[in-house]
Each structure stands twice: as C-alpha cells, then as structure tokens.
C-alpha cells in the first residue's frame, strides 16, 4: 500500500506504542520496587487509564472541532515532554509516588484526545476503498508492539535499568510527533472552518449516536467484543497455571500466541482488502469467538496436556479479534460523516475502555466460585446466543433506515 502519509503515521504509531509498552512495564516494576505494594501499582495503572475513559465521552468534540493532525502531533509531543520530565525527576531522585500518579493522569488526559483522533484522521488521508487495508495495518502495528513491547521492555529494564526505558519512551513520543508534522492532509478533505459552539457539538454527537439504531447495536457489539477481550485477560493466569509445565512460562506463551495471531490476521486482511459484507463478517467473527471459547474449554477438559493445540487456539482467537476490530472500524469510517467521527470514536473508545476492566473485575470474581472450564464454555455459549440476535436487530434497523442522513439524526 503506497501511501506516504499513512506510512508516516504507522511508523510513528509503532515507535510510540513499543515505547509505551516499555514504559508501562517499567512503571509497574518501579512502583513495586519503591513501595513493595501491589495496591500502589494498581492505583498507578488506574490513573493511567481511567481519565482517558471518562474524557472519551467528551474529547471527540475537540477532535471534530479542531485540526486532527495538529491534535495528534501536539498530544505526542506533549507526552514526550511529560515523560522527559519523568527522566529528569528520576535522575534527581525526586520521583515520588504522588508525582508519578499525577503524571499518569496528565498522560491519560492526552491519550483521551489522541485515541479518537487516529481513526477519525485516517479517512482524511486514505481512500475509501483502502480503509480496510489501512485499518488492518494499524492492527498489525498493535500486534507487533504487543509481542515485542513486553519482551524487549523486560529485557531493557533488566539489562539497562529504568532510566533507559523512560528515555526510550520519551524519545519515541517526540520522534513520532516530529514525523507526524510531515503528513500532508489533502485540502478537499479538511474539516469545515465554520463550526457550532462546543456544547452544541457535544449535544449533536449524543443525538447522533443515540438516534441511530444501527449505531446503538454497533456500540453493543463493540462493548461485547471488548468485554470478552477483558474476560480472556482474567482467564490467562488461571489457564496457564492449569496447563502442563511452568505456569509463568505458559502465561508468556499464551500472550505471545495471541500476538502472533494478531500479526498474521492483520497481514492476511491487508492482503485480501475485502470491501463487501463487512457487517456480516463482523458478527460472524464475534460468533466464532464464542465457538473458540467452547473449543478451548472442551480441550482443557479432555486434552489439557496437549499445550501446543491450546497455543494454536489462542492464536486463532487473536486473529478473529483483529478481524472483528478491523471490520467495525472500517464500517464506522465509511458510514459516519467525517465531521462526526471524533465524537463517535470517542464514545466507542470510552465504551471499550470501560468494558475491558469491568470484565476483568467480574470474571475475577466469578473465577473464585466456578472453574475456568465451566466459565469459558458458558461464556462461549452466551456469545453464540447473543450475537445472532444482535445481528438480526442490526439488519432489520438497516432495512428500516437504509440511508439515514446526518441532518435527520440531528433533528
């Protein structure tokens, strides 16, 4: 795919995402080293994500109101400067827990604007018939950073110490921001200069989302998808312990298998670049995740010693997750007017961010009372029942409103 603007964006994303994985791993261990308390580590992680979740419902208004390229550049450079401050404070031995919590909140606020800006910006630099391929490449970047980030980050902390990792992350943000300055946005795809007041734009976004039945169904399916992504995070440690062999090593293998599936699926989707039936593919992928859950549970019950088959199943799971994620991004980018994209993706991001930790909390509680095998099986069964129902509702709502315009939704 020969698109200079997209390649610049993707390279910057790859660099900053790997740096971010380095940083979060180092931060977790630094907090544990300083305090000896997993509670403080949990608080630090909470401060890293919760502000972005809350602001996600509102940040989309800013993303739609102002130049998205500038938002991406400014937030990357700001994060680079903030992490540079972490480096300075670390060397001056002035980095304390209250300071790091405040810094994580500020970083999370930046993320709240950066995250919806990316999928909203891509349609401005990529042709409509290339959106699926572009989204698969963004997922490929995510997969590579998910596989390489934790492994290399752990090695860097072990060999070079925390300062090296902090410096690397600061540079990754700064370089990414500088590179993004060279992205050229086609003039005819820029946003309109005249915009209503911020409060009015926020109300328009809310009305747009909740007056569209297909969009509400999409939010439900996205929350369902991310809820079950969160559930697998809760299952990982338990399943790794139940598998034959070393538990911690099994956990690493399971996470790596998931990352491998993400990478392979992203490459295949980018190569195929399908253009039709994306909604059907999305719901089918969610349905297949339910089947994979049930197969994994049955495999654990009958053939738990065959660990390589389990790794393969989790690679398949990762691949299907990316297929579903690519489809829903492409559908939203193609069907939502670009001037509304920031607000919609802001809501989508907030829903996703809420669903994952909520699933971890719920399944962590349920695993105290039920075996992982039973929970996996019935979770998969629930997905097989819920997904066709949501698809039928979605299909019916599309038939009733085949070409609902933005103006109609805002009335």
FIDO-871298 format. One record per residue (C-alpha): residue in one letter; x, y, z. Coordinates in steps of 0.25 Angstrom, whole numbers, m for minus. Layout:
// FIDO-871298
+------+-------+-------+-------+
| rest |  east | north |    up |
+------+-------+-------+-------+
|    a |     X |     Y |     Z |
...
+------+-------+-------+-------+
This chain:
// FIDO-871298
+------+-------+-------+-------+
| rest |  east | north |    up |
+------+-------+-------+-------+
|    x |     0 |     0 |     0 |
|    x |     7 |    12 |    m5 |
|    x |     2 |    24 |     4 |
|    x |    13 |    33 |     9 |
|    x |     4 |    39 |    19 |
|    x |    m1 |    26 |    25 |
|    x |    13 |    20 |    25 |
|    x |    18 |    32 |    34 |
|    x |     6 |    31 |    43 |
|    x |     8 |    16 |    45 |
|    x |    23 |    17 |    47 |
|    x |    21 |    27 |    58 |
|    x |    10 |    19 |    64 |
|    x |    19 |     7 |    64 |
|    x |    30 |    14 |    71 |
|    x |    22 |    21 |    81 |
|    x |    14 |     8 |    84 |
|    x |    26 |     0 |    87 |
|    x |    32 |    11 |    95 |
|    x |    18 |    12 |   103 |
|    x |    19 |    m3 |   105 |
|    x |    33 |    m2 |   111 |
|    x |    29 |    10 |   120 |
|    x |    17 |     3 |   126 |
|    x |    24 |   m10 |   129 |
|    x |    36 |    m2 |   135 |
|    x |    26 |     7 |   143 |
|    x |    19 |    m5 |   149 |
|    x |    32 |   m11 |   154 |
|    x |    37 |     3 |   159 |
|    x |    25 |     5 |   167 |
|    x |    26 |    m9 |   173 |
|    x |    41 |    m7 |   176 |
|    x |    39 |     7 |   183 |
|    x |    26 |     3 |   191 |
|    x |    26 |   m12 |   191 |
|    x |    11 |   m11 |   190 |
|    x |     3 |   m17 |   178 |
|    x |    m8 |    m7 |   183 |
|    x |     0 |     5 |   179 |
|    x |     3 |    m2 |   166 |
|    x |   m12 |    m4 |   163 |
|    x |   m14 |    11 |   167 |
|    x |    m3 |    15 |   157 |
|    x |   m10 |     7 |   146 |
|    x |   m23 |    12 |   149 |
|    x |   m18 |    26 |   148 |
|    x |   m12 |    22 |   134 |
|    x |   m26 |    18 |   128 |
|    x |   m38 |    24 |   136 |
|    x |   m36 |    39 |   132 |
|    x |   m36 |    35 |   117 |
|    x |   m48 |    26 |   119 |
|    x |   m56 |    37 |   125 |
|    x |   m52 |    48 |   116 |
|    x |   m54 |    39 |   104 |
|    x |   m69 |    43 |   104 |
|    x |   m65 |    58 |   102 |
|    x |   m52 |    58 |    95 |
|    x |   m58 |    55 |    82 |
|    x |   m64 |    69 |    81 |
|    x |   m50 |    75 |    81 |
|    x |   m45 |    64 |    71 |
|    x |   m57 |    68 |    62 |
|    x |   m55 |    83 |    64 |
|    x |   m40 |    85 |    62 |
|    x |   m30 |    80 |    52 |
|    x |   m28 |    65 |    55 |
|    x |   m13 |    65 |    50 |
|    x |   m10 |    76 |    60 |
|    x |   m17 |    69 |    71 |
|    x |    m8 |    56 |    68 |
|    x |     5 |    64 |    67 |
|    x |     2 |    72 |    80 |
|    x |    m2 |    60 |    88 |
|    x |    10 |    52 |    84 |
|    x |    20 |    64 |    87 |
|    x |    13 |    67 |   100 |
|    x |    14 |    52 |   105 |
|    x |    29 |    53 |   100 |
|    x |    31 |    65 |   109 |
|    x |    24 |    59 |   121 |
|    x |    32 |    46 |   120 |
|    x |    45 |    54 |   119 |
|    x |    41 |    61 |   132 |
|    x |    40 |    47 |   138 |
|    x |    54 |    44 |   133 |
|    x |    59 |    57 |   140 |
|    x |    52 |    55 |   153 |
|    x |    57 |    40 |   153 |
|    x |    72 |    45 |   152 |
|    x |    69 |    56 |   162 |
|    x |    63 |    45 |   171 |
|    x |    51 |    54 |   172 |
|    x |    41 |    44 |   166 |
|    x |    31 |    40 |   177 |
|    x |    18 |    32 |   176 |
|    x |     9 |    45 |   177 |
|    x |    17 |    51 |   166 |
|    x |    16 |    39 |   157 |
|    x |     1 |    37 |   159 |
|    x |    m1 |    52 |   155 |
|    x |     8 |    50 |   143 |
|    x |     0 |    37 |   139 |
|    x |   m13 |    45 |   140 |
|    x |    m7 |    56 |   131 |
|    x |    m3 |    45 |   121 |
|    x |   m16 |    39 |   121 |
|    x |   m23 |    52 |   118 |
|    x |   m14 |    53 |   106 |
|    x |   m18 |    39 |   102 |
|    x |   m33 |    43 |   103 |
|    x |   m31 |    52 |    91 |
|    x |   m20 |    44 |    83 |
|    x |   m28 |    31 |    82 |
|    x |   m41 |    36 |    75 |
|    x |   m33 |    45 |    66 |
|    x |   m25 |    34 |    60 |
|    x |   m37 |    26 |    54 |
|    x |   m44 |    39 |    51 |
|    x |   m32 |    44 |    43 |
|    x |   m29 |    32 |    35 |
|    x |   m41 |    34 |    25 |
|    x |   m35 |    48 |    22 |
|    x |   m22 |    42 |    17 |
|    x |   m27 |    29 |    11 |
|    x |   m37 |    26 |     0 |
|    x |   m50 |    19 |     4 |
|    x |   m47 |     6 |    m4 |
|    x |   m34 |     5 |     4 |
|    x |   m39 |     7 |    18 |
|    x |   m40 |    m8 |    22 |
|    x |   m25 |   m10 |    18 |
|    x |   m21 |     3 |    25 |
|    x |   m28 |    m2 |    38 |
|    x |   m22 |   m16 |    37 |
|    x |    m8 |    m9 |    36 |
|    x |   m12 |    m1 |    49 |
|    x |   m15 |   m14 |    56 |
|    x |    m2 |   m20 |    51 |
|    x |     5 |    m9 |    58 |
|    x |    m3 |   m12 |    70 |
|    x |     1 |   m27 |    69 |
|    x |    16 |   m25 |    67 |
|    x |    16 |   m15 |    79 |
|    x |     8 |   m25 |    87 |
|    x |    18 |   m36 |    84 |
|    x |    31 |   m28 |    84 |
|    x |    28 |   m18 |    95 |
|    x |    27 |   m26 |   108 |
|    x |    38 |   m36 |   104 |
|    x |    48 |   m25 |   100 |
|    x |    43 |   m16 |   111 |
|    x |    46 |   m26 |   121 |
|    x |    60 |   m29 |   116 |
|    x |    63 |   m14 |   115 |
|    x |    59 |   m12 |   130 |
|    x |    67 |   m24 |   134 |
|    x |    80 |   m20 |   126 |
|    x |    79 |    m5 |   126 |
|    x |    70 |     0 |   137 |
|    x |    58 |     9 |   138 |
|    x |    65 |    21 |   133 |
|    x |    68 |    15 |   119 |
|    x |    53 |    11 |   117 |
|    x |    48 |    25 |   122 |
|    x |    57 |    32 |   112 |
|    x |    53 |    22 |   101 |
|    x |    39 |    25 |   103 |
|    x |    41 |    40 |   103 |
|    x |    49 |    39 |    90 |
|    x |    38 |    30 |    84 |
|    x |    27 |    41 |    86 |
|    x |    36 |    52 |    82 |
|    x |    41 |    45 |    69 |
|    x |    26 |    41 |    66 |
|    x |    21 |    55 |    68 |
|    x |    32 |    61 |    59 |
|    x |    29 |    51 |    48 |
|    x |    14 |    53 |    48 |
|    x |    17 |    68 |    45 |
|    x |    21 |    63 |    31 |
|    x |     7 |    57 |    28 |
|    x |     0 |    65 |    17 |
|    x |   m15 |    65 |    18 |
|    x |   m22 |    67 |     5 |
|    x |   m29 |    81 |     4 |
|    x |   m42 |    76 |     0 |
|    x |   m43 |    66 |    11 |
|    x |   m40 |    76 |    22 |
|    x |   m51 |    80 |    32 |
|    x |   m60 |    92 |    30 |
|    x |   m56 |   105 |    36 |
|    x |   m69 |   109 |    42 |
|    x |   m73 |   100 |    54 |
|    x |   m84 |   102 |    64 |
|    x |   m81 |   104 |    79 |
|    x |   m75 |    93 |    87 |
|    x |   m87 |    90 |    95 |
|    x |   m96 |    89 |    83 |
|    x |   m86 |    80 |    76 |
|    x |   m86 |    71 |    88 |
|    x |  m101 |    70 |    88 |
|    x |  m101 |    67 |    73 |
|    x |   m91 |    56 |    76 |
|    x |  m100 |    50 |    87 |
|    x |  m112 |    51 |    78 |
|    x |  m105 |    45 |    66 |
|    x |  m101 |    33 |    74 |
|    x |  m114 |    30 |    81 |
|    x |  m124 |    33 |    70 |
|    x |  m117 |    23 |    61 |
|    x |  m122 |     9 |    64 |
|    x |  m111 |     2 |    55 |
|    x |  m100 |    11 |    63 |
|    x |  m106 |     7 |    76 |
|    x |  m105 |    m8 |    72 |
|    x |   m91 |    m5 |    68 |
|    x |   m88 |     0 |    82 |
|    x |   m94 |   m12 |    88 |
|    x |   m86 |   m22 |    79 |
|    x |   m73 |   m14 |    82 |
|    x |   m75 |   m14 |    97 |
|    x |   m78 |   m29 |    96 |
|    x |   m65 |   m31 |    88 |
|    x |   m57 |   m23 |    98 |
|    x |   m64 |   m29 |   109 |
|    x |   m59 |   m43 |   105 |
|    x |   m45 |   m38 |   102 |
|    x |   m45 |   m34 |   116 |
|    x |   m50 |   m47 |   121 |
|    x |   m39 |   m55 |   114 |
|    x |   m29 |   m46 |   121 |
|    x |   m35 |   m51 |   134 |
|    x |   m34 |   m65 |   129 |
|    x |   m20 |   m65 |   125 |
|    x |   m13 |   m67 |   138 |
|    x |   m23 |   m77 |   143 |
|    x |   m21 |   m85 |   130 |
|    x |    m6 |   m84 |   130 |
|    x |    m6 |   m90 |   144 |
|    x |   m15 |  m101 |   140 |
|    x |    m7 |  m105 |   128 |
|    x |     4 |  m115 |   128 |
|    x |    18 |  m109 |   130 |
|    x |    23 |   m96 |   137 |
|    x |    11 |   m86 |   140 |
|    x |    19 |   m73 |   137 |
|    x |    25 |   m78 |   124 |
|    x |    11 |   m83 |   120 |
|    x |     6 |   m69 |   122 |
|    x |    16 |   m63 |   113 |
|    x |    14 |   m74 |   103 |
|    x |    m1 |   m71 |   103 |
|    x |     1 |   m56 |   101 |
|    x |    11 |   m58 |    90 |
|    x |     1 |   m67 |    83 |
|    x |    m9 |   m57 |    84 |
|    x |     0 |   m46 |    78 |
|    x |     5 |   m56 |    67 |
|    x |   m10 |   m58 |    63 |
|    x |   m12 |   m43 |    63 |
|    x |     0 |   m41 |    54 |
|    x |    m4 |   m52 |    44 |
|    x |   m18 |   m48 |    43 |
|    x |   m14 |   m33 |    41 |
|    x |    m5 |   m37 |    29 |
|    x |   m16 |   m46 |    23 |
|    x |   m27 |   m36 |    24 |
|    x |   m18 |   m25 |    18 |
|    x |   m14 |   m34 |     6 |
|    x |   m29 |   m38 |     3 |
|    x |   m34 |   m24 |     6 |
|    x |   m49 |   m28 |     6 |
|    x |   m59 |   m18 |     2 |
|    x |   m73 |   m24 |     4 |
|    x |   m81 |   m31 |    15 |
|    x |   m73 |   m25 |    26 |
|    x |   m84 |   m25 |    36 |
|    x |   m87 |   m39 |    33 |
|    x |   m72 |   m43 |    35 |
|    x |   m72 |   m35 |    48 |
|    x |   m84 |   m42 |    54 |
|    x |   m79 |   m55 |    49 |
|    x |   m65 |   m53 |    55 |
|    x |   m72 |   m50 |    69 |
|    x |   m80 |   m63 |    67 |
|    x |   m67 |   m71 |    64 |
|    x |   m60 |   m65 |    77 |
|    x |   m71 |   m72 |    84 |
|    x |   m68 |   m85 |    77 |
|    x |   m53 |   m84 |    80 |
|    x |   m57 |   m81 |    95 |
|    x |   m65 |   m94 |    95 |
|    x |   m54 |  m102 |    88 |
|    x |   m43 |   m97 |    98 |
|    x |   m52 |  m101 |   110 |
|    x |   m54 |  m115 |   104 |
|    x |   m40 |  m117 |   100 |
|    x |   m35 |  m113 |   115 |
|    x |   m45 |  m123 |   120 |
|    x |   m41 |  m135 |   111 |
|    x |   m27 |  m132 |   106 |
|    x |   m20 |  m122 |   115 |
|    x |    m7 |  m128 |   113 |
|    x |    m6 |  m124 |    98 |
|    x |    m2 |  m110 |   101 |
|    x |     2 |  m107 |    86 |
|    x |   m12 |  m108 |    82 |
|    x |   m16 |   m98 |    93 |
|    x |    m6 |   m88 |    88 |
|    x |   m11 |   m90 |    74 |
|    x |   m26 |   m88 |    78 |
|    x |   m21 |   m75 |    85 |
|    x |   m14 |   m70 |    72 |
|    x |   m27 |   m73 |    65 |
|    x |   m35 |   m65 |    76 |
|    x |   m25 |   m53 |    74 |
|    x |   m27 |   m54 |    59 |
|    x |   m42 |   m53 |    60 |
|    x |   m41 |   m42 |    70 |
|    x |   m34 |   m33 |    59 |
|    x |   m43 |   m37 |    48 |
|    x |   m55 |   m32 |    56 |
|    x |   m47 |   m20 |    61 |
|    x |   m43 |   m16 |    46 |
|    x |   m58 |   m18 |    41 |
|    x |   m64 |    m9 |    52 |
|    x |   m54 |     2 |    50 |
|    x |   m56 |     1 |    34 |
|    x |   m71 |     1 |    35 |
|    x |   m71 |    13 |    44 |
|    x |   m61 |    21 |    36 |
|    x |   m69 |    18 |    23 |
|    x |   m83 |    21 |    29 |
|    x |   m81 |    32 |    39 |
|    x |   m79 |    46 |    33 |
|    x |   m65 |    50 |    36 |
|    x |   m69 |    63 |    43 |
|    x |   m76 |    53 |    54 |
|    x |   m64 |    43 |    54 |
|    x |   m57 |    49 |    66 |
|    x |   m69 |    49 |    75 |
|    x |   m73 |    35 |    71 |
|    x |   m60 |    29 |    72 |
|    x |   m58 |    36 |    86 |
|    x |   m71 |    29 |    91 |
|    x |   m66 |    16 |    85 |
|    x |   m53 |    17 |    92 |
|    x |   m59 |    20 |   105 |
|    x |   m69 |     8 |   104 |
|    x |   m57 |    m1 |   100 |
|    x |   m48 |     5 |   112 |
|    x |   m60 |     2 |   122 |
|    x |   m63 |   m12 |   116 |
|    x |   m49 |   m18 |   118 |
|    x |   m47 |   m15 |   133 |
|    x |   m61 |   m18 |   136 |
|    x |   m59 |   m32 |   130 |
|    x |   m47 |   m34 |   138 |
|    x |   m54 |   m30 |   151 |
|    x |   m66 |   m39 |   148 |
|    x |   m58 |   m51 |   143 |
|    x |   m48 |   m49 |   154 |
|    x |   m60 |   m50 |   164 |
|    x |   m66 |   m62 |   157 |
|    x |   m53 |   m70 |   156 |
|    x |   m54 |   m70 |   171 |
|    x |   m66 |   m79 |   170 |
|    x |   m66 |   m86 |   157 |
|    x |   m56 |   m94 |   149 |
|    x |   m49 |   m87 |   137 |
|    x |   m54 |   m98 |   128 |
|    x |   m69 |   m96 |   132 |
|    x |   m68 |   m81 |   131 |
|    x |   m61 |   m82 |   117 |
|    x |   m71 |   m92 |   112 |
|    x |   m83 |   m84 |   116 |
|    x |   m77 |   m70 |   112 |
|    x |   m75 |   m76 |    98 |
|    x |   m90 |   m81 |    98 |
|    x |   m95 |   m68 |   103 |
|    x |   m88 |   m61 |    91 |
|    x |   m94 |   m72 |    81 |
|    x |  m108 |   m68 |    86 |
|    x |  m106 |   m52 |    87 |
|    x |   m98 |   m50 |    74 |
|    x |  m109 |   m55 |    64 |
|    x |  m120 |   m47 |    72 |
|    x |  m112 |   m34 |    71 |
|    x |  m109 |   m37 |    56 |
|    x |  m124 |   m39 |    53 |
|    x |  m127 |   m26 |    60 |
|    x |  m116 |   m18 |    53 |
|    x |  m120 |   m24 |    39 |
|    x |  m135 |   m20 |    42 |
|    x |  m131 |    m6 |    46 |
|    x |  m123 |    m4 |    34 |
|    x |  m135 |    m8 |    25 |
|    x |  m144 |     1 |    32 |
|    x |  m133 |    13 |    31 |
|    x |  m125 |    10 |    18 |
|    x |  m120 |    24 |    16 |
|    x |  m122 |    32 |    29 |
|    x |  m114 |    45 |    27 |
|    x |  m107 |    53 |    37 |
|    x |  m117 |    64 |    37 |
|    x |  m128 |    55 |    40 |
|    x |  m121 |    49 |    52 |
|    x |  m118 |    63 |    58 |
|    x |  m133 |    67 |    57 |
+------+-------+-------+-------+
